[in-house]
Amino acid sequence: MVSLVISDSFLLSGVWHTENGSPCLKSIVRVPFAQSLTKILYNEVELNSTISGSIRKATETHPFDGQAVVVGLPDDFVNHSSIETEPNLSQDDYRDIILWLEEKKDKPENQKVSIFGQIYFPNEANVHVCSVSQVLIRTIKLSIQELGGNPEWMGPASSLYLDGSGMSEAAMIQKFGNRYAFYKVQNNRFDMGMISFIGGAPKIISTTDIEGEITLAALGLIKSDLDDIPVFCPQKLGRQATGEWDRSDFNASVPFDGIDTSNKNIDGLPQYEANILTQLIKSNCTDHSFNFFNEPGITEFFFTEVIKDKPKKEPAESKQKIKPIIRKKKLSKKKKNTESAFGVTLSLLLILFLFIGLNYIKLQDDLNKPIFGNNNEFSIERSGITRKTNDITKGNAHKILLKQSKAISSVLLNLLTQTDLDRYNSLTITKSFISLEYVSGVNPNIENILTMNPTSFSVDAAGEDSTVFLWYYSFDLTEEKGAITEGTLTKNDLMTQLDTILVDYSLKYFEQVFRENQIYNPLLIWVRNKADILETSAILSNVGDDILLRKFTLMNEMGGAKPRAGFYVSLLED
């Protein structure tokens, strides 16, 4: 099975299977998007160009052919709401009410959404409503189908936690600045809202609960006779943020907990997306929770069905982690704190002794003295090879980046001089890969232009008469071999030429990046017409060693007259 996480800036794809009753990760790949999805959620052309190319790139690691595919979306992509149920109203009535409320919203005509509802039985207290961009659903579904996959389920991250935690009551929180959005199910009722902490005290900003006290009690943030529920968080919270939830039944999600990764490289993955992928693998709510791949409508959700379907036999080491479905009021923490005080003190003393011991050893080593004994005849003469090697490595780091930059610039120049820029729907060039979509009635022979073998290639008819085709290419890009061609333009020259030659462009600066002993200033040059794109490409092909082209992305509509391109540049600090 394939699990996909569609983030704002990248795609995370994991292929897994069940082995001896436990999930086993076979492969995982992270593919960046050419641009932020948040800004183009309702633009089908740009969504298709951005998402389909990345999914196609993911299939190069493991094909989708014949595989069931489940997709998790950030809750930022979904508009959540709820409506209260009333006696004598049918599901058709609720659907009509939901559509009527949607029509009353003052939204642009092109922002069409699909609306899904879910009622938690048996109480049927309210309807959980989700509205999602129609073109987002269609783009993801068609992209999976075109690559031979079977789109089985798609839903928000919150549903994976609320409906698939193995408990009939649960909450999920997500941090935004100094505020927390929450989604929860309690007593077969969905509620949501926003809270913050002022001076350590929780404060309700908004809630769909009848009273704010119910929200705070449910989340375990105040003392109350009401039962609290477990609180899950897919994000990695800092010490202070975690401390704010100390009074609650807080459950910090651990990526790939209980999953055999088989030494797959999972280091460096963003925790939020990695936890969504983990839930897609472990949760069994996807057969019961509302599904964005299905036709819009209202789903009846029964926790008894989900919990019943949960595997009865778990590995011995994981049994202790299973939480009971029927929860009792928590005992006072006084005894627990007393019992743990001695352990904390002992741990601190142990850490202190280890710190002193390690520093003593380091001091003796720095002084070139034996660690044990007083034999002054035994010493080690340092050759200085290690420090020299490190310096060489640091010097090579910039050379590697420079070769990558020259490779990107060379490919870009070849493509723009030997093909028609107007015919590109998309073109992305990074340090590691090239991805493009080209519209033409004849084979553009991109592989001959680049003298590379494509890692992925396909052709689709773009018109009913089959005279125009969409040519999809992907290549692996390696760094420039041999001597590096030296450029002449300085950073000042670059800015001067951009300002005097280009007509429609903008600059966006980002925070400095520290890489070994170098400081880089990232800069995005955003260009908005054909002539300026060609000029910028030519300018950057002649820059000095202190200017690096790190990424290029081109976006265009078929037959469009206003292509747009982003040149991602790093300027070496003097």
N, C-alpha and C positions, 0 to 999 in steps of 0.2 A: 504494500500500500504506500501511496505517496501523500505526504502532508506538506501543505504550502502555507506560509505566513506572508501576507501581503502587507508590508510596512509602508511608511510614507516615502522612504528613500531606497529601499532594497527589497529583494525577494529572498526568502529563506525556504529551501526545499530539502526535505528529509525523506528518504526511502527506508522503510522498515518492515519487519515481519515478526511473527510470534514464534518463539522457539522454546519448547518445554514450558509453555504457559506464560512466558515472559517476553516483553517486547525487545527486539534487537535492532539497533540502528545499522543499516547497511551502507548508507552514504548520506552525506550532507553537503550542501553547496549554498553559498551566499552570492547573489548576483545584484549589483547596484542598478538602480534606475537612472535613466538619463536626466530626469527632473523630478521634482516633488509631485506626488500624486494628489496631495491636498488641493493644489491649485487647479487641477485639471479633472476633477472627479466627474464632471458633466460634459467634458469634451471628448467625444468618442474617437476622433481622429488621433489626438495626441495620446489618449489612453491606450489605444490599440498599438500605436507605435512604441510606447514606453513599456507596457506590460508584456505584450506578445513576444517582443524580442528577448526580454529577460527570461520568460518562461522557456522559450526555445533554447536559450543558453543553458538553462538548468537541465534540460533533457539531454544535453551532451554528456553530463556526468552519469545520468541514469535515465533511459527512455521511459516514457509514460505508456508505451504500448500495452493495452490490456489491463492497465493498473487502475484501481479505484483511487480517486484523488479527493481529499478533504482539505478545506481552506479555512484558515482563521484570519479574521480582520481585526484591526485595532478598533476599539469602540469610538475613536475619533471619527471614523468613516461612517458611523451609524448614528442616526438621530433617535434616541430613546424617549418614550413617553408612556403614559398609562391613562386608561379611562376606567371609571368605576362601573361595576356591573349593577344592573337593576333587575328586579323581579319581572318576569313575563317578557323579557327581551331575548330574541333568538340571536344566534351568531350572525345571521344575515343582517339583523338590525345593528349589531355592533360594527359590522363591516361598513354599512352605510354611514354610520356616525363618524367612523374614522376617516372615510373618504370625504365627507362633508367638512370635517375639521381641516383636512389637508387643503381643500379647495379654498378655504377662507384665508389661508396664508398668502401673503403678498410675496410671491416668488417669481423669478424670471421664467419665461415660457420654456426655455431650454433645460431647466433643472427638473427633469422628470424623475420621479422616484417610484420604486416598488415598495408596497407596504405589507408588512407581515405582523400578525398578532399571535399571542400565546396566552392561554388561560390555564392556570394551575388548578387541577382537580384534587380533591373533591370540593374545596371551599368556593372556588370560582369568585374570589373577592374582587378582582379587577382583571383588565386585559393589558398585558405588556405589549406595547406597540414599537416596532422598529421600521423606520423608513430608510431606504438605501438607494443610491444612484442606480437608475436602470442601466445606463451604459457601462457602469463598473461591473455589474453582475454579468451583463451580456459579454463584455470583453473577456473577462476571466473564464467564463464558461466555454465560449467559442475557442479561445486559445488552448484550453485543455483538450477539447474535442479534436481540434485540428492536429494535435500532436499524438492522437491515439489514446488519450486517457479517458476515463469515465468520471465526469464530475458528480461526486456522490453527495457531498454536503459542504455548505459554506455558512458561516455565522460569526457573530462577534466573540471576542475573547471572554467577555463577561458570561456568556451562556455556557462556555466550557467549564467555568468555575461554579456557577450557580446551579446548572442542571447536571453537571457531571462530577461533582465533588464526592459523590457517594453519601451525601447527607441531604435530608429534606429541607434543611435550613442552612443558609450560608450567605456570605457577603463578599464582594470584591471591591477593593479600593484602588484608585489611581491618582498619583500626586501630580498636581499642576501648580508649580510655584510654591506658595505657602498654603494651598488649598488641596482638598482631597475630594474627588468625585467618588461616590459610592453607588453600588447596585446591590440589592439584596432581595432574597426571597425568604419570607417567614410566614408561617401559618398559611401556606399556599397563596401568598400575596406578593406581588412584585412592587418594590419601591426603589426610589433613587433620589439623589440630591447632592448637595455640596456642603462640606463642613471645613472649618479651620480651627487652629489652636491659637489662642491669645493668652500669653503669659502661662502657657502650659494647660490652660483650661479649654475644653472643646466648645465650639460655638457653631450653631446651625446657621448656614447661609440660605439653604433652600432644602426642602424635603417634600415628598409626596405623601409621607405619613400624616395621619390626622393630627398628631402632636409631635413637637420636636423631641420631647422626652422619650417617646417610643423609639425614635431613631438612635439617640444616644445610649439608651438602655440596651437596644439590640446589638449595637456595636461594642458594648462592654465598656463605654467611656464614662459612665456614672454608676453609682451604687443604686440599685433598684431591685424590687421584688420580681420584675420582669426578667425572663430568661434572655441571656445573651447568645449570640450565634458566632461560629467561627468566621474570622475575617482573613481573606486571602489577598495577597498582593503580588502580582507578577513582576513588579519593578524591584530594583535594588535601592533600598532606602538607606540614607546615612544614619549615623548613630543617633543624632537628635531626633530625626523623623521617626525612627524605630521606637525611641523612648516615649514619644507621644502616644503610641499605641500599646504601651506596656500593660495598661490595665485591662486591655481587651484580650480575647482569645485569638491573638495574632499569629498567622501562619505565613511565614516568608517562603515563597516558592523557590525551590532549588532546581535549576535547569537539569534535565535528563536524570532526575532522581528516580531510581528503580528501573532505568533503561540501560541495557547493555550496549555501550557505545563502541566496544571492540576496538579501542585505541583510535577511533576516528578523531580528527582534529576539531574539537569543539571549543578550543581556547579562543578568547577574543570575541565571541559572539555576544551581541547586546542581550542583556538578561531578559528584558521585557519580551522580545521576539522569541528568544530561546525557550522561555517558559510557555508561551502560546503554542510553540511547536511540541513541547513536552505534553501539554494537555491534549493536543490533537491526537497524539499517539496513545495516551493512557485513558482518555475519557471515552465512555461508551454512550454518552448522551446524544451523539450525532444521529442515532437511529430514531430519536424521539423528540429532540428539540426542533424549533422551527428552522427551516432550511431555505436559504436564499436562492438555491438552485431550483426549487420547486415554484409552482405558480403561487402568486401572492394569495394570502388567505389567513385563517385563524387555525392554529394548532392546539389540540387538547393535550396537555402534558400531565402525565401521571408519574410521580416519583416512585411509586410501587413497581412500575414496569422497569424503570432504569436501575433501581437498586436490586431488583430481582435478577436482572440480567448481568449484574456485576459478578465476576468470577468468584466462586465460593472458596476455592483453594488458592491461597497466596503463598509465595515463598516464605520460608520460616523467618528469614531476617526482616521481612516487611510486615509481618503480622502485627507487631507492636505499634506500627504507624497507623493502622486502621482505626478511625474514630467511630464511636457508636453513633448510630442514626438517632436514637433517642437520647437526648442530652439532658443532664441534670444541672441544676444551679451549681456554679463553681464554689468550692470551699474557700475559706479565707486564706490569703496568701501569707499570713503572719507566720504560720508554722513552716511553710515552705521556705520563707526567707531566713528563718532561724536556722533551719537545717542546712541551707546552702552557705551561710556566713562563714562557717569553718572551712568549707571547701574553697571558697573564694580567697580567704586569707592564706591558706596553704598554697594555692596556685600562685598568688602574688609573691610569696616568699621563694618559691621554686624558680619563678621567672627572674627574681632579683639575683639569686645565687648563680643562675646560668649566665646572666648578663655580666656579673663580676668575673666569673671564670673565663668567659670568652674574651673579654677585654684584656685580662691578664695574659692569656695566650697570645693575643694579637700584639700586645706591648712587647713581650719577649721576642716574638718573631720580628717585629720592626727593629728591635735593638740587636738583632742577630745573635741572640743568646739561646742556650738550650732551655727547653721548657722545664725539664726536671734535672736536678743536680747542679753542681758547681764546677763541672769540668770545662775550664776555659780553653782547653786544647782543641775542642771540637766546635767548629763553626762552619757555616755555609756561606760561600762567596756568591753574591748575586751578580748575574751577568748582564741584567738589564734587557734581556731579549723580550720578555713579556710586555714591558711598557712600549718598546719599539713596535712590536707586533700590533698592539692596540692602536697606536698612532697611525700605522699603515691602514688598518681597518677603517678608522675614522676618515682618512683621506679617500679611501675607496668608496665610501658611502655616497659622497657627492658625485663621484665619477659614474656610479651606477645610475643615479637619478638623471645625470646629464645624458647618458646613453639612451635611457628610456625616453627622455624628452626629444632627442634627435630622431629617434625611431618614430614617435608620434608625428612629429613635424614632417618627416620624409613621406610617410604614408599619406598624410593629409594633402600635401602638395601634389603627390602623384595622382590621387583621386580627383582633386579639383581641377587639375590641368588636363586630364585625359577622359573625364566624364562630364556630363552636364549637371551642374548643381541643382537646376530646377527639377530634375527627375528624381531626386532623393526624397522619400518620405521621412527617412530618419538615417542618421549616421552617427555612430558613437565610436570613439577611439580612446582607449586607455593604455596604460603601461602593459597590460596583459592580453587584451583582446580587441578585435574590431567587429562591429556589428552594423549591418546596413540593410535598408530596404529601398530598392531601386525600381522605378517604373519605366518600362521600355518595351517596344514591340520586338526587339531583337536582343540576343544575348549580349550583355555588356562586357562579358569576359573579365570580370573583376580579378579573378585568380591570375590571369596573364598580366594584368597591369601591376599587381603587387608581387608577382612571382612567388605566390604562396599557395599552398593547398588548403582549401577551406575545411574547417572542422564541422560546419553545418551548411547545407545548401538545399533550397527548395524553390519551386516556381508555382505561382497561382495565377489563374486568369483574373484580370481586373475588370473586364467588360463582358457583356453578353455575347459579343461577336468573337471573343477569344483572340483579338488582334493585339491587345495590350496585356502585359503580364507584370506581376509583382515578383521581383527577384530578391530572395532573402539569402544573405551571406553572413557567415561568422568565421573569423580567423583568430588563431592564437598569435599574439604579437610578441616577438622577442626583441631584446635590445640590439642596438646597432653594433655590428661587428667592425673590427678594425679601428683605424684612426678616426677621431671625432672631428668633424668639420667645424672650424672655429668661426664664430660670428663676430660682427663688428659693432652691433648696436648695444649701447649701454642702457641702463634703466631710465636715465633722463631722455635719451634718444627715443626710447620706446614710447614714453608718455607724450613727447613732442609730436611724433609721427601719428599717433592715435588721434591727437587733438587737431592736427592740421589736415589729415587726409580723410578721416572717417566722417560720415554725415550723421548717422543715427546709431549711437552706442552709449553704453553706461558702464560704470565700474562699481564693483562691490567688494569691499575689503573684509577679510575675516581675521580672527585672532591668530597671533603668531604661533608657529609650530617649531618646537625645539627638537632637532634630530642630531643626536650625538653632540658634536661641538659646533654645530651650525644652527643658525636661526633663519627661518623662512617666513616670508610674509605672503600668505595666500591671497590671490586676486582673481576675481571673475570678470572677464571682459565679455559683455553681452552685446552682440551685434545684430541688427535687425533688417538688413537688406543684402541682396546678392553681391553687389559691388564691394560693400564694406567687408563682407565675409572673405572674399577673395583677397582684398588688400591686407586684412589682418593676418591671414595665413601666410602671405608673402613676407610681411614684416617680421612675424615670429620665426620664420625660417632663417633669419639672419641675425638673431640676437646672440649676445655674448653668453659666457658660461655662468653668469650670475642670474640668468633668467631661464626658468624651466617651464616647458609646456607639459602639464600633468594630465590633461584630459581635454577632449574636444567632443561636443555634442551638437548635432544639427537637427532641427525640426522644421518640417514643411508640410503643407497640405498638398495633396495631389493636384497639380495644375495651379497651385497657389503662387502669387506674385511676391509674397513677403516671407521668405525663409528667415529663420532665426537661428543663431548659433551662439554657443557659450564656449569661450576659451578659458580653461582653468589653468592659471599661471601661478608659479611660486617665485618670489623675488628673494634672492639671497641677501641677508643683512650684511652690510659692510662691517 
